[in-house]
């Protein structure tokens, strides 16, 4: 299962995990693209409220650039650095070329949609 992530005019493909949260996210995206205002946090991630909860199965995780996770059941976090925390994995960007540059140093608007 693939989705697209659009940020600052660039489109990236992410492969979704095989879990209930990722399946729920994919189901949500069948209704249309979801745009989230994401704040820069800690110099290694962007975080934003999804507006609804997904089924969480948090586990201690060390993330890598390109990882997409669920935090507190209702926030999406995308990484351009690394962090260790309790998250539910959602997916991973397959090609990180331009990823950190597209996310930039400040807050961003990110659109998630089904891959065509």
C-alpha positions, -999 to +999 in steps of 0.1 A: +000+000+000+015+033-011+005+069-004+018+102-017+031+130+005+031+165-010+052+192+007+064+225-008+056+215-043+074+181-042+057+147-041+071+117-022+059+081-021+055+063+012+049+026+017+024+020+045+030-006+073+008-036+076-011-026+108-045-013+118-034+023+120-020+023+085-051+006+072-073+032+089-052+060+074-055+045+040-093+042+045-094+078+055-076+088+023-101+070+001-124+099+010-099+124-005-066+140+003-059+152+039-038+183+045-022+188+078-004+219+092+027+205+107+050+222+132+087+218+134+097+200+166+131+193+180+151+199+148+143+163+136+105+160+129+073+177+118+041+170+138+005+178+131-030+169+143-049+145+121-083+157+134-093+122+144-079+092+161-065+061+145-060+027+162-027+030+181-003+001+189+025+021+203+059+005+208+093+020+217+108+029+183+139+045+170+129+065+139+150+073+108+146+100+082+115+093+061+096+075+088+060+084+093+044+075+127+013+081+147+017+099+180-009+099+208-033+082+184-043+115+166-011+132+154+010+124+124+048+128+127+072+127+098+109+126+103+139+142+086+161+132+115+160+105+142+143+101+176+135+073+201+100+073+215+068+053+218+050+055+184+028+035+161+045+031+128+025+042+097+050+040+069+083+051+053+092+074+024+109+053-003+131+080-019+145+107+004+160+128-024+151+163-015+131+152+016+148+173+042+150+203+019+113+201+011+103+200+048+126+230+055+134+245+089+099+259+098+063+248+098+048+233+067+015+223+051+016+186+041-010+168+020-014+130+022-032+112-006-036+078-022-009+069-047-023+069-083 
